[in-house]
Amino acid sequence: MFSKSRINEPGPAKAGDADKPKAPEAPVTKPSMDFTPAAPKGKVAASVLSSDLTVVGNLRTTGDIQVEGTVEGDIRAHLLTVGETATIRGEIVADDIVVNGRVIGRVRGLKVRLTSTAKVEGDIIHKTIAIESGAHFEGSVQRQDDPLSTGRAPVAPSRIASPGPAAGEEP
């Protein structure tokens, strides 16, 4: 009564079809050796220095670093997270800095945040700063529009003694 249409089904092979070359289904292109991606790469994971690692020397990256161990030297990064078990002896410079552990040296960043477990001995040069209640800080705080530059402004820094102000307060 009903019959299935055979329009889309391949038929029996004809004797003349075997001699004809098949047309490629998609054009084949050679890969270019000078490939430049149209979009930037996805976010790269942060480099992590574990708690059992001690680094003697300077660290420099355009990416993110999370320090859990000890660094004796300067650090420059995009985002620097100082873990609770970390100790850094040297200058740290980054766009964003979050200090949970100990820093002995100057801190320069656009955004600097000292959490309640932070212990900082040194000057902080920042664009914006947050110091949580319970953070220990001994040094001076100075606001600059461009704290990442190496030059220092002639403005006298304000002195703050430990512990820092409550969360949300700016010295």
C-alpha positions as CSV (number, residue, x, y, z in Angstrom):
1,M,0.0,0.0,0.0
2,F,2.7,2.5,1.0
3,S,6.1,2.3,-0.5
4,K,9.4,3.9,0.6
5,S,10.9,6.4,-1.8
6,R,14.4,5.6,-3.0
7,I,15.4,9.0,-4.2
8,N,18.1,9.6,-1.6
9,E,19.4,6.0,-1.5
10,P,22.4,5.1,-3.5
11,G,21.7,3.0,-6.5
12,P,23.7,0.0,-7.8
13,A,27.1,0.9,-9.1
14,K,27.4,1.4,-12.8
15,A,30.3,0.1,-14.8
16,G,31.4,3.6,-16.0
17,D,31.4,5.1,-12.4
18,A,34.6,3.2,-11.3
19,D,36.7,5.0,-14.0
20,K,35.6,8.5,-13.0
21,P,37.5,10.2,-10.1
22,K,35.4,11.3,-7.2
23,A,35.2,15.0,-6.5
24,P,36.4,16.0,-3.1
25,E,33.7,16.7,-0.6
26,A,35.5,19.8,0.9
27,P,38.3,21.8,-0.5
28,V,41.7,20.9,1.0
29,T,43.9,23.8,2.1
30,K,47.4,23.8,3.3
31,P,47.9,25.1,6.9
32,S,49.7,28.4,7.0
33,M,53.0,28.5,8.9
34,D,52.5,32.1,10.0
35,F,49.2,31.6,11.7
36,T,48.1,34.5,13.9
37,P,45.0,33.8,16.1
38,A,42.2,36.3,15.6
39,A,41.2,36.3,19.2
40,P,43.5,36.4,22.2
41,K,44.2,33.2,24.1
42,G,41.9,32.3,27.0
43,K,42.9,33.1,30.6
44,V,46.1,31.3,31.6
45,A,46.1,29.7,35.0
46,A,48.2,31.3,37.7
47,S,51.7,30.1,38.5
48,V,51.7,28.5,42.0
49,L,54.8,28.4,44.2
50,S,54.0,25.7,46.7
51,S,54.6,26.0,50.5
52,D,57.6,23.8,50.4
53,L,59.4,25.9,47.7
54,T,62.0,28.6,48.4
55,V,63.0,30.9,45.6
56,V,66.1,33.0,45.8
57,G,66.0,35.5,43.0
58,N,63.5,37.8,41.2
59,L,60.3,36.7,39.5
60,R,58.8,38.5,36.5
61,T,55.7,37.7,34.5
62,T,52.8,39.3,32.7
63,G,50.5,36.7,34.2
64,D,49.3,35.8,37.7
65,I,51.4,34.3,40.5
66,Q,50.2,32.7,43.7
67,V,53.0,32.4,46.3
68,E,52.6,29.9,49.2
69,G,56.3,29.4,49.9
70,T,59.2,31.7,50.4
71,V,60.6,34.2,47.9
72,E,63.8,36.2,48.6
73,G,63.7,38.7,45.8
74,D,61.5,41.1,43.9
75,I,58.3,40.0,42.2
76,R,56.5,41.7,39.3
77,A,53.2,40.3,38.0
78,H,49.7,41.2,36.8
79,L,48.0,39.6,39.8
80,L,50.0,38.5,42.9
81,T,48.4,36.5,45.7
82,V,50.5,36.0,48.8
83,G,49.2,32.9,50.6
84,E,48.8,32.6,54.3
85,T,52.0,30.4,54.6
86,A,54.0,32.7,52.3
87,T,56.9,35.0,53.1
88,I,58.3,37.5,50.6
89,R,61.4,39.4,51.3
90,G,61.7,42.0,48.5
91,E,59.7,44.5,46.5
92,I,56.4,43.4,45.0
93,V,54.9,45.2,42.0
94,A,51.6,44.2,40.4
95,D,48.3,45.6,39.1
96,D,46.4,43.6,41.8
97,I,48.0,42.5,45.0
98,V,46.2,40.4,47.7
99,V,48.3,39.7,50.8
100,N,47.3,36.9,53.1
101,G,50.8,36.1,54.4
102,R,54.0,38.0,55.2
103,V,55.7,40.6,53.1
104,I,59.0,42.4,54.2
105,G,59.6,45.1,51.6
106,R,57.9,47.7,49.5
107,V,54.5,47.0,47.9
108,R,53.5,48.8,44.8
109,G,50.1,48.1,43.1
110,L,47.1,49.6,41.5
111,K,44.8,47.6,43.8
112,V,46.3,46.5,47.1
113,R,44.3,44.4,49.6
114,L,45.6,43.3,53.0
115,T,43.4,40.5,54.5
116,S,43.0,39.9,58.2
117,T,45.9,37.4,58.2
118,A,48.4,39.8,56.4
119,K,51.6,40.9,58.0
120,V,53.4,43.7,56.0
121,E,56.6,45.4,57.0
122,G,57.3,48.1,54.5
123,D,55.8,51.0,52.5
124,I,52.7,50.6,50.4
125,I,52.3,52.7,47.3
126,H,48.8,52.2,45.8
127,K,46.0,53.7,43.7
128,T,43.3,52.0,45.9
129,I,43.9,50.1,49.1
130,A,41.8,47.9,51.4
131,I,43.0,46.8,54.8
132,E,40.9,44.3,56.7
133,S,40.5,44.4,60.5
134,G,43.2,42.2,62.1
135,A,45.9,42.9,59.4
136,H,49.3,43.8,60.8
137,F,51.0,46.6,58.9
138,E,54.1,48.7,59.8
139,G,55.2,51.2,57.3
140,S,53.9,54.1,55.3
141,V,51.0,54.3,52.9
142,Q,51.1,56.6,49.9
143,R,48.5,57.0,47.2
144,Q,49.6,57.6,43.6
145,D,47.8,57.7,40.3
146,D,50.5,55.5,38.8
147,P,52.1,53.5,41.6
148,L,53.7,51.1,39.1
149,S,56.1,53.7,37.9
150,T,59.5,53.7,39.5
151,G,59.6,57.4,40.3
152,R,58.4,58.6,43.7
153,A,56.0,61.5,44.2
154,P,57.2,64.4,46.4
155,V,54.2,64.0,48.7
156,A,55.1,63.0,52.2
157,P,53.7,59.5,53.1
158,S,51.4,59.1,56.1
159,R,52.6,56.7,58.8
160,I,50.5,53.9,60.2
161,A,51.2,51.6,63.0
162,S,50.0,48.0,63.3
163,P,47.2,46.8,63.4
164,G,45.6,48.5,60.4
165,P,42.2,50.3,60.2
166,A,38.9,48.4,60.0
167,A,37.8,47.0,56.7
168,G,36.7,49.5,54.1
169,E,38.6,52.4,55.7
170,E,41.3,54.1,53.8
171,P,44.2,55.6,55.7
